[in-house]
Amino acid sequence: MRIPDILARDRPCFSFEFFPPKTEGGVAALMMAAAQLRSLAPAFVSVTYGAGGSTRARTLDVVKAMHHELGLEVMAHLTCIGATRRDLYAILTELKKAGIENILALRGDQPSGPSAEALELGEFRHASDLIRFVTSEFDFCVGAACYPEKHLESPDLASDISALAAKVEAGASFLISQLFFDNARFYDFLRRVRDVGIGVPIIPGIMPITSVDQVKRFTTMCGATIPASLVRELEDRRDQPEAVLDLGVAYATLQCADLLAAGVSAIHFYTLNRSPAARAVVSALLVAERIRVPRGVGTSLP
Ligand SMILES: Cc1cc2nc3c(=O)[nH]c(=O)nc-3n(C[C@H](O)[C@H](O)[C@H](O)COP(=O)(O)OP(=O)(O)OC[C@H]3O[C@@H](n4cnc5c(N)ncnc54)[C@H](O)[C@@H]3O)c2cc1C
């Protein structure tokens, strides 16, 4: 089913992102994690694709396994950096044959070092070129990435939002955001995006923190801000991995509850191929959604 149709039908919607593991053991662990998350009835799951096609076969295998063995709605990521039309046509044909309906069309990160030269052979410059290609050659439902704190290469948010408008004009019918930890930035972004007339659904991307060093690395790579009070709490727990996990789940739960209360109807989780944190967050959100905890109205504590 096409993602905008799922979003229009169900509320709230939760989705989970995975990356294709490098080893057989990793694949088995990933399938276990996805099977555990399936009990939360995700709207869809997604599988990333390495820039330059570096994970092509593994992405395809995981996409097929999740779709056919677990019966999940799978969105396949696809990057165009370094790729020819022919490469892209071939992989899209395979995805179509596998019964996949939704594609997240991306440019992919610019590599550095020797591989950079090979990638210059690619035929598309921007994700919008890929979106136009996919929508003109196939009948996939296509989504794109957006950046509440702007893409690192963009000089400012306004020019990044213009590039986003070009992706929607090219045919993107939904957007998934880069991870963020400060909801105020997301709300501000949403206002600015709606102000320029972008009306497609925007799904916020949330990553429950599981490691201090890892979240610092990711946020440096993608330009997301971690609020100072959260950094302090993380640093206080640096030597207690379990306490970091607990804080990550607690923070992501509060962040998602605030998003849902503000009217957001879907949330995409960056799972890093592990299920416990995303399961804990979504379970808490579903309890809040479905069960009214009796409040003892009118009583006062002694
Ligand atoms: C939800 C999500 C999923 C992701 N999944 C993957 C994945 O599976 N594999 C992977 O390798 N990476 C993935 N990425 C990372 C992504 O590939 C990088 O952020 C990449 O650097 C940019 O990709 P993009 O599709 O946003 O590119 P683009 O939309 O092409 O944007 C890249 C830069 O170019 C600018 N730009 C875009 N169009 C124009 C234009 N017409 N004129 C001038 N400037 C323009 C933009 O403002 C931006 O600064 C993901 C990111 C997100 C948010």
The ligand as an ORCA input file, in Angstrom:
! r2SCAN-3c Opt
* xyz 0 1
  C      15.163      9.782      6.208
  C      16.551      9.683      5.629
  C      16.985      8.478      5.068
  C      18.255      8.361      4.522
  N      18.645      7.153      3.977
  C      19.860      7.032      3.391
  C      20.265      5.812      2.761
  O      19.525      4.820      2.751
  N      21.486      5.763      2.200
  C      22.336      6.842      2.182
  O      23.427      6.728      1.630
  N      21.984      8.002      2.773
  C      20.778      8.130      3.363
  N      20.410      9.331      3.928
  C      21.362     10.447      3.939
  C      21.294     11.282      2.644
  O      21.681     10.493      1.539
  C      22.241     12.464      2.815
  O      21.735     13.355      3.764
  C      22.652     13.166      1.530
  O      23.782     13.994      1.827
  C      21.584     14.053      0.925
  O      20.588     13.318      0.378
  P      19.245     14.022     -0.172
  O      18.468     12.971     -0.805
  O      18.629     14.882      0.839
  O      19.936     14.951     -1.316
  P      19.455     16.244     -2.088
  O      18.003     16.481     -1.950
  O      20.024     16.138     -3.464
  O      20.187     17.409     -1.276
  C      21.592     17.420     -1.080
  C      22.069     18.865     -0.977
  O      21.909     19.511     -2.233
  C      20.999     20.621     -2.131
  N      20.138     20.582     -3.309
  C      19.191     19.654     -3.603
  N      18.626     19.916     -4.788
  C      19.232     21.032     -5.236
  C      19.110     21.808     -6.428
  N      18.218     21.466     -7.379
  N      19.912     22.880     -6.577
  C      20.808     23.211     -5.626
  N      20.974     22.520     -4.470
  C      20.198     21.450     -4.302
  C      20.221     20.401     -0.836
  O      19.756     21.597     -0.256
  C      21.254     19.708      0.031
  O      22.125     20.635      0.619
  C      19.139      9.482      4.519
  C      18.718     10.689      5.089
  C      17.434     10.803      5.647
  C      17.004     12.109      6.257
*
